[in-house]
Each structure stands twice: as structure tokens, then as C-alpha cells.
């Protein structure tokens, strides 16, 4: 009864977490960077606000782009950054100090640059640490007083791009003109809003910008994943069809483990299909319906949890060397529930948040529990495998022992690959802080999906339904042992085998109860 109350409490906690995250991300836009009365940060002699960064491919069409508030203008084949209702709000006391008849009483600059041109912003090329043009540099004719210093790229005239917006009179707010900037060179682009006038300290920004690639609204990092999820959907479909045919062909010899494998295959198929549909919809509309994303994230979290539980119960020898998990059932379910909550929270924040990366501290706070739980699964799996192999070796059950050795080898290879890939991922992120390698970043999440699929294929091959289920079925285990030990199943041999079988089964059940 206490165990039921405990699990009920856990379920209520899970529901609370989901509701809280649902309310947190009630408005979710994808390639739309929203600004909600956010402040500028001081940097050297200026104030700046990071408006977003994305990998963008060069436009395929080169026709004039007309700035318009309409979001349905024909933009297919073009790569753009569009400013939509971007408004700057300066402090009231600053506005009151200005004359109502005076023009241009404050300047805010929107600067778009490709990451390789980052050294062209500020006075580094003038051997100065300043960002804004001062009287000395202005007198030398190097820049214009009160503006951000920009050294134009001779190979790409007009870039980095500067868009000026002036406050008028004593108005507190100013709205940017509708502007659409076409991208004609593939690269990682950054958008900054910058202020050189120290009197505008405390200025806030609101509105949004829309970023689009030639083939749709998917950011450059995510675009290849749409194709990947489509191919993975087909891969799971092929695996599912093959498994279903074997399942139907040998339905009389099905054990509980086969139902668990079927469920994981079905969840994988649904997860990949929903992700493909979600990315396809995002690419065509520019927005991510939260309901679709929530389904995709939940399918993924459930599949990850059940996949790990499947590996764990297989390693424990469930249905092979033990008929039940005994006292371990509640511990296994509890670990699975905690892992599901941690994974769901991480995936929701990653996929339902704004397209801008959330802070490193937030990510670390959510990633660490998942990493710790993964380590718990790995340790428990290999510990259980060791016990199962030892038990099979003691019983001299060579068929099952060979089966588990193959499974152990496959699992060991996957763990080694995971460790190597984690090292590569850490190196990749450490050496590419500005996302200059954004075109190949998609391989990092793709690898984990491929590894999970490969492990599932290995399990499907090793535990495939067949006419000879005795190689992994628990109840027939002693029959194999007796054959291998040369016990004659006639006369007294039958009685001896039956007694031995009942004894071993009784020992296994007693062991399960103790655990």
C-alpha cells in the first residue's frame, strides 16, 4: 500500500512538472526571435543586445526583396532576416531632457555580421579597444562620431550590415522601419543591437525578427535533421515489418520479452515520424505548434526510458534465467520514472524554448541529472550482466551463455562508442564556441539516434521469435542443461531431471524474493 502511495506521489509530481513547463512555453515560435522588453548590456564604451544567431544558406534567387509587414510574401528560394515591429524604449527621464522639436535625439544601430567578420566590428583594425567612434578617430576620418566602428569587407560590399534607427524629439519609443535583409553568402550570422550614446543607458527592446533559409524556416543546424528523421522513420518501419512477420510466424512461441521489444520498436517508429512531421511543418510555416512538439518530445522520452529498461531487464536475465524480477521490480520502475521526468524536462526546454540557446547554467542543471541517471543504468546493466553470465556458466548452459556473450560484446562496443562520442562532442563544443561548424553540427544528435537503433536491431536479432524458444525461454532451461550434462531422460533420469528443475526454479524464486 505504501509503495502505491509513493508511486502515486511520483506521478502527481510528474504531472505538475509538465503543467509548469506547458505554461512556461505557452507561446512558442521557432525561427522567430522574440524580444520582450529586454535590456542592453554594457560592453566597453557601448551597450549591446544579442538579437540572435543562426546558420543561413545563400539565397538561390536574387530578386529585390520588398520590406512588408505581410508574412505571406513570396520568399521561396531566398534567405532573409526580417525585422518585424522591433521597438526601442528609452528611460522616461532621458526622453524628458530632449526638446520636442529636436530631431535625431538618440541612435540605436542594428548590426548583422557573418561570424568570420567579427573582427571588423569595433576598433581592432585601428589598433584600438573601443567599439564606438570617438572624437579622435572621427577627426582622422576613420569613422563617424557616435556610431559603431565598422570596417567593411572588400570582398562583400555593404557587409557587415548596419541599420540605423533614431529617437525623435522627446518620445520615449521609436519603432524600426520594416526591413528585410537578404543573405547572399552562406555562413553563421549574428545580429546585435548597439547603442553608443551613454545617455541611452537603460534602453529596452521589444518586437521580433524572422530568420529564413532558401528552402524554408528551419535553422541551418536543424535542416539536415528533417531528412535524417525521414530516413530513420523508414528504417524503423523496415525493422518493424521484419519483426512483425517473425512475430506472426512464431506467435505460439512468444514470450513476454518479445512484447517489450515490440513496444520499443513502435515507439521509435512514432517518435521519428512525429519529429519528421514537426520539422516539416516548422520548415513550411515558420512556427512550431506546441502540441506537435510536445508529442514528439514525449514519444522520445518514453522510448529512451523503455529502451534503457529493456536493456536492464534483458541484462538481468528476465524470462531467461529468472521468471520474474522479484523485489527489483519496484526499483527498476522507480529508476525508469525518475529518468523519464529528467529527460522530459531537458527535452521540453531544448525544443519548446526560443530558438536562441538557453543559458549554460540552465542547460548544465538539466543535463547533469540525465547524465547521472545514464551512468546508473550503465553500472546496473553491466553488474546484472556479470551475474547472469556467471549463473549461466555455473549451469553450463552453453546456448544461452553464447547468446549473452554476444549481447555483452555489442553493449560493450556501444558504451565505448558513446564515451568516444561524448569526448568528441565536448571537443567540438569547446573548439567551436561561435558555431562556425554549424553545417555539420547535426551529426551529434543523429549519432545517438543511430546508436539506439543499432542496439535495438542487435536485440531483435538475438531474441527474434523462432521455433526453438528454448535458447532463451526460462521454463525450458533445465531441459537444455540436462542434455548438456548427459542426463538420460528415461526411467529414473526423468525423475532426477524433474527434481533438479524444481529445485533450481525454487532457488531462483527465493533469490528474486531476497533481491
C-alpha positions in Angstrom: 0.0 0.0 0.0 2.9 2.4 0.9 4.5 1.6 -2.4 1.3 2.5 -4.3 1.1 5.8 -2.5 4.7 6.5 -3.2 4.3 5.8 -7.0 1.1 7.9 -6.9 3.0 10.8 -5.4 5.7 10.5 -8.1 3.0 10.6 -10.9 1.5 13.7 -9.4 4.9 15.3 -9.3 5.4 14.4 -13.0 2.1 16.0 -13.9 3.0 19.1 -12.0 6.3 19.4 -13.9 4.6 19.0 -17.3 1.9 21.6 -16.4 4.5 24.1 -15.3 6.6 23.6 -18.4 3.4 23.9 -20.6 2.5 27.2 -19.0 6.1 28.4 -19.3 6.2 27.9 -23.0 2.6 28.9 -23.8 3.8 30.9 -26.8 6.5 29.1 -28.8 7.9 30.4 -32.1 10.7 28.7 -34.0 12.9 30.7 -36.3 11.3 33.8 -34.8 13.4 35.6 -32.2 11.2 37.4 -29.8 12.3 40.3 -27.6 10.1 41.1 -24.6 11.2 44.4 -23.0 14.8 43.2 -22.6 17.7 45.4 -21.5 21.0 46.2 -23.2 24.3 45.0 -21.6 27.4 47.2 -21.2 30.4 46.3 -23.3 33.5 48.6 -23.4 32.2 52.1 -24.4 28.8 50.8 -25.8 25.7 48.9 -24.8 24.6 45.9 -26.8 21.8 43.3 -27.1 22.3 40.0 -28.8 19.3 39.7 -31.2 20.0 36.1 -32.3 22.4 33.9 -34.4 21.7 31.2 -36.9 23.3 29.4 -39.8 21.9 30.6 -43.1 22.5 29.4 -46.6 22.9 31.8 -49.5 19.8 32.8 -51.4 19.0 30.8 -54.5 17.1 33.7 -56.1 18.5 37.2 -56.3 15.4 39.5 -56.8 14.7 42.7 -54.9 13.1 41.9 -51.5 10.4 44.3 -50.6 10.0 45.1 -46.9 6.5 44.4 -45.8 4.6 43.5 -42.7 2.9 40.7 -44.6 4.4 37.4 -43.7 3.0 35.6 -46.7 5.1 37.4 -49.4 6.8 35.1 -51.9 10.2 34.4 -50.3 10.8 30.9 -51.6 14.4 30.4 -52.6 15.6 33.4 -50.6 17.5 33.6 -47.3 16.5 36.6 -45.2 16.5 38.3 -41.8 13.3 40.3 -41.4 12.7 43.0 -38.7 9.1 42.9 -37.5 7.8 45.6 -35.1 11.1 46.0 -33.4 10.7 48.9 -30.9 13.2 50.6 -28.6 12.1 52.2 -25.3 14.4 54.6 -23.5 14.0 55.8 -19.9 11.4 58.5 -19.4 13.8 60.9 -17.7 16.2 60.6 -20.7 13.3 61.5 -23.1 12.2 64.4 -21.0 15.6 66.1 -21.3 15.2 66.4 -25.0 13.4 69.1 -26.9 10.2 68.2 -28.6 11.2 70.0 -31.8 14.6 68.4 -32.0 15.3 65.5 -34.4 17.6 62.6 -34.0 17.9 62.6 -30.2 19.4 59.2 -29.9 20.7 56.4 -32.1 20.3 52.6 -32.0 22.1 50.5 -34.6 21.2 47.0 -35.7 24.3 45.3 -37.0 24.2 42.0 -38.9 27.5 40.2 -39.5 28.9 36.9 -40.6 30.9 35.3 -37.8 34.1 35.4 -39.9 33.7 39.2 -40.0 33.6 39.7 -36.2 37.0 41.4 -36.1 35.5 44.1 -38.4 33.3 45.4 -35.6 35.0 47.9 -33.3 38.4 49.5 -33.5 40.6 46.4 -33.5 41.7 47.1 -37.1 42.5 50.7 -36.0 44.6 49.2 -33.1 42.0 50.5 -30.6 39.9 48.7 -27.9 36.9 51.0 -28.4 33.7 49.9 -30.1 32.2 53.4 -30.8 33.8 56.1 -32.8 35.2 58.9 -30.6 36.4 62.4 -31.5 40.0 61.4 -32.1 39.1 58.6 -34.6 36.4 60.8 -36.2 39.0 63.6 -36.8 41.2 61.1 -38.5 38.3 60.3 -40.9 38.2 56.6 -39.8 34.6 56.6 -38.7 31.6 58.8 -37.9 31.2 60.2 -34.4 28.7 58.4 -32.2 28.4 55.3 -34.4 29.7 51.8 -34.1 33.0 51.4 -35.9 32.6 49.0 -38.9 35.4 48.1 -41.3 33.6 47.0 -44.4 34.5 43.7 -46.1 36.0 44.5 -49.5 35.0 41.0 -50.8 31.4 41.5 -49.7 30.4 45.2 -50.2 27.9 46.5 -47.7 28.8 44.0 -45.0 28.7 43.9 -42.1 25.2 45.4 -42.4 24.2 48.5 -40.4 20.6 49.7 -40.0 20.1 53.0 -38.1 17.1 53.9 -36.0 16.8 57.4 -34.4 14.7 58.6 -31.5 12.8 61.7 -32.4 12.2 64.7 -30.1 11.2 63.7 -26.6 9.4 60.5 -27.5 10.2 57.5 -25.3 9.7 54.9 -28.0 10.9 54.5 -31.6 9.9 51.8 -34.0 12.3 50.4 -36.6 11.3 50.7 -40.2 10.2 47.4 -41.7 13.4 46.0 -43.1 14.2 42.7 -44.8 17.9 41.9 -45.3 18.7 39.3 -48.0 21.6 36.8 -47.3 23.7 36.1 -50.4 26.6 34.2 -48.7 26.4 31.0 -46.7 27.6 31.4 -43.1 26.8 31.8 -39.4 25.1 35.2 -38.9 24.9 37.2 -35.7 22.5 40.1 -35.0 23.4 42.8 -32.5 21.5 45.9 -31.5 24.1 48.5 -30.2 23.9 51.9 -28.6 26.9 54.3 -28.3 25.1 57.2 -26.6 25.8 56.7 -22.8 22.6 58.7 -22.1 20.6 55.9 -23.5 21.6 53.6 -20.7 18.5 51.6 -19.6 17.0 51.4 -23.1 14.8 48.3 -23.6 13.9 46.4 -26.8 10.7 44.6 -27.8 9.4 43.0 -31.0 10.8 40.2 -33.1 13.0 39.2 -36.1 12.3 36.4 -38.5 15.1 34.3 -40.0 14.5 32.2 -43.1 16.7 29.8 -45.3 16.1 29.3 -49.0 14.2 26.0 -48.5 12.2 27.1 -45.5 12.3 28.4 -42.0 14.4 25.6 -40.4 17.6 27.0 -39.0 20.7 25.8 -40.8 21.7 23.5 -37.9 18.3 21.7 -38.0 17.7 21.5 -41.7 19.6 18.2 -42.3 17.8 16.6 -39.4 14.5 16.7 -41.2 15.9 14.4 -43.9 17.6 12.3 -41.2 14.3 11.8 -39.3 12.6 10.8 -42.6 15.2 8.1 -43.2 15.1 6.9 -39.6 11.3 6.6 -39.9 11.8 4.3 -42.9 14.5 2.3 -41.0 12.1 1.7 -38.1 9.4 0.8 -40.5 11.6 -1.8 -42.1 12.6 -3.2 -38.7 9.0 -3.2 -37.5 7.8 -5.1 -40.6 10.5 -7.7 -40.2 9.8 -8.1 -36.5 6.0 -8.3 -37.2 6.4 -11.1 -39.7 8.6 -13.1 -37.3 6.1 -12.3 -34.5 3.1 -13.7 -36.5 5.0 -16.6 -37.9 6.0 -17.9 -34.4 3.2 -16.5 -32.4 2.8 -19.7 -30.3 6.4 -19.3 -29.0 6.2 -15.7 -28.0 7.5 -14.7 -24.5 6.9 -11.5 -22.5 10.2 -10.1 -23.6 9.0 -10.0 -27.3 6.1 -7.7 -26.3 8.6 -5.3 -24.7 10.7 -5.3 -27.8 7.6 -4.7 -30.0 6.6 -1.7 -27.8 10.1 -0.1 -28.2 10.0 -0.5 -32.0 6.6 1.0 -32.2 7.6 4.0 -30.0 10.7 4.5 -32.1 8.7 4.5 -35.3 6.2 7.0 -33.9 9.0 9.2 -32.5 10.8 9.5 -35.8 7.6 10.1 -37.8 6.4 12.8 -35.4 9.8 14.5 -35.4 9.8 14.5 -39.3 6.3 15.9 -39.4 7.2 18.6 -36.8 10.3 19.7 -38.7 8.4 19.6 -42.0 5.7 21.8 -40.6 8.2 24.1 -38.9 10.1 24.5 -42.2 7.0 25.4 -44.2 5.2 27.7 -41.7 8.0 29.2 -39.6 6.3 28.2 -36.4 6.3 25.2 -34.1 2.9 24.1 -32.9 3.5 23.2 -29.3 1.1 20.2 -29.3 3.2 18.5 -32.1 6.5 19.3 -30.5 5.2 18.1 -27.1 4.1 14.8 -28.6 7.4 14.3 -30.3 9.3 15.1 -27.1 7.1 12.8 -25.0 7.4 9.9 -27.5 11.2 10.4 -27.5 11.4 10.4 -23.6 9.2 7.4 -23.3 11.2 5.5 -25.9 14.5 6.4 -24.3 13.2 5.3 -20.9 11.8 2.0 -22.1 14.9 1.3 -24.2 17.1 1.6 -21.1 14.6 -0.5 -19.1 14.7 -3.1 -21.9 18.5 -3.3 -21.8 18.3 -3.6 -18.0 15.8 -6.4 -17.7 17.5 -8.3 -20.6 20.8 -8.0 -18.7 19.1 -9.3 -15.5 18.1 -12.4 -17.5 14.3 -11.7 -17.2 12.5 -14.6 -18.9 15.8 -16.4 -19.5 17.4 -17.3 -16.2 14.8 -15.8 -13.9 11.0 -15.9 -14.2 10.4 -12.6 -12.5 12.3 -9.6 -11.3 11.1 -10.2 -7.8 11.8 -7.4 -5.3 13.8 -5.5 -8.0 10.6 -4.6 -9.9 9.8 -1.5 -7.8 13.4 -0.3 -8.0 13.5 -0.7 -11.8 10.2 1.1 -12.2 11.3 3.9 -9.9 14.6 4.5 -11.8 12.6 4.5 -15.1 10.1 7.0 -13.7 12.9 9.4 -12.5 14.7 9.1 -15.8 11.6 9.9 -17.7 10.9 13.0 -15.7 14.6 14.2 -16.1 14.7 13.5 -19.8 11.3 15.1 -20.5 12.2 18.3 -18.7 15.5 18.6 -20.6 13.9 17.9 -24.0 11.0 20.3 -23.3 13.3 23.1 -22.5 15.6 22.4 -25.5 12.7 22.1 -28.1 10.0 24.3 -26.7 12.2 27.3 -25.8 13.1 30.2 -28.0 15.4 29.3 -30.9 18.2 31.2 -29.0 20.3 28.8 -26.9 19.3 28.9 -23.3 22.0 29.8 -20.7 24.8 27.3 -20.0 23.8 27.2 -16.3 20.3 26.1 -17.1 21.5 23.5 -19.6 24.0 22.2 -17.1 21.3 22.0 -14.4 19.1 19.8 -16.7 21.9 17.8 -18.4 23.6 16.6 -15.2 20.7 14.6 -13.7 20.2 12.8 -17.1 23.9 12.0 -17.3 24.0 10.8 -13.7 21.0 8.5 -14.4 22.5 7.2 -17.6 25.6 6.3 -15.6 23.4 4.5 -13.0 21.8 2.5 -15.9 25.2 1.5 -17.3 26.6 0.3 -14.0 23.4 -1.6 -13.1 23.3 -3.2 -16.6 26.9 -4.4 -16.6 26.6 -5.6 -13.0 23.5 -7.6 -13.9 25.1 -9.0 -17.0 28.1 -10.2 -14.9 25.7 -12.1 -12.6 23.7 -13.5 -15.4 26.8 -14.8 -17.2 28.1 -16.3 -14.0 24.8 -18.1 -13.4 24.7 -19.4 -16.9 28.3 -20.6 -16.7 27.7 -22.4 -13.4 24.7 -24.2 -15.0 26.8 -25.0 -18.1 24.0 -23.7 -20.3 26.2 -23.0 -23.4 23.4 -21.9 -25.8 22.2 -19.1 -23.5 25.8 -18.3 -22.4 26.8 -17.7 -26.1 23.7 -15.5 -26.6 24.5 -13.3 -23.6 28.2 -13.1 -24.6 27.2 -11.7 -28.0 24.8 -9.3 -26.3 27.6 -8.2 -23.8 30.0 -7.6 -26.6 27.5 -5.5 -28.5 26.7 -3.5 -25.4 30.4 -3.0 -24.6 31.1 -1.7 -28.1 28.1 0.7 -27.8 29.4 2.1 -24.4 32.9 2.6 -25.8 31.4 4.4 -28.9 29.3 6.5 -26.5 32.3 7.5 -24.4 34.3 8.3 -27.6 31.5 10.4 -29.0 31.0 12.3 -25.7 34.6 13.2 -25.9 34.2 14.3 -29.5 31.1 16.3 -28.6 32.9 18.1 -25.7 35.9 18.9 -28.1 33.5 20.0 -30.8 31.7 22.5 -28.5 34.9 23.7 -26.8 36.7 24.4 -30.1 33.6 25.9 -31.9 32.1 28.4 -29.4 30.7 30.6 -32.2 29.1 27.7 -34.1 31.3 28.2 -37.2 30.9 24.5 -37.9 27.1 24.7 -37.8 26.8 22.8 -41.1 28.0 19.5 -39.5 26.5 20.0 -36.0 23.5 17.9 -36.9 25.6 14.7 -36.8 25.9 15.0 -32.9 22.2 14.3 -32.2 22.0 12.0 -35.2 24.7 9.7 -33.8 22.7 9.0 -30.6 19.6 8.0 -32.6 21.7 5.7 -34.8 23.3 4.1 -31.8 20.0 3.4 -30.1 18.6 2.0 -33.4 21.7 -0.3 -33.8 21.3 -1.7 -30.3 17.6 -2.4 -30.9 18.5 -4.2 -34.1 21.0 -6.4 -32.1 18.4 -7.3 -29.5 15.9 -8.1 -32.3 18.3 -10.4 -34.0 19.4 -12.2 -30.8 16.0 -12.6 -29.3 14.0 -13.0 -32.5 10.9 -15.3 -32.3 11.8 -18.8 -33.6 10.6 -22.4 -33.5 13.2 -23.1 -30.8 12.4 -20.7 -28.0 14.3 -22.9 -25.5 17.5 -20.9 -26.3 16.2 -18.0 -24.3 12.9 -19.2 -22.6 13.2 -19.8 -18.8 10.8 -22.7 -18.3 12.7 -24.9 -20.8 16.1 -24.1 -19.4 16.7 -27.2 -17.4 15.9 -29.4 -20.4 18.9 -27.9 -22.1 21.1 -28.2 -19.1 20.2 -31.9 -18.7 21.1 -32.6 -22.3 24.4 -30.8 -22.0 25.2 -32.7 -18.8 24.3 -36.0 -20.4 21.4 -37.0 -18.2 19.3 -39.7 -19.7 15.6 -38.7 -19.7 14.3 -42.2 -19.2 13.2 -44.0 -16.1 15.0 -42.6 -13.0 16.7 -40.0 -15.2 13.3 -38.3 -15.8 12.6 -38.1 -12.1 16.1 -36.8 -11.4 15.7 -34.1 -14.1 12.3 -33.0 -12.8 13.6 -32.8 -9.2 16.6 -30.8 -10.3 14.4 -28.5 -12.3 12.0 -27.8 -9.4 15.0 -27.2 -7.1 16.6 -24.7 -9.4 13.3 -22.9 -10.1 12.7 -22.8 -6.4 16.2 -21.4 -5.8 15.6 -18.7 -8.5 12.3 -17.6 -7.0 13.8 -17.5 -3.5 16.7 -15.4 -4.9 14.2 -13.0 -6.5 12.4 -12.5 -3.3 15.6 -11.7 -1.4 16.6 -9.1 -4.0 
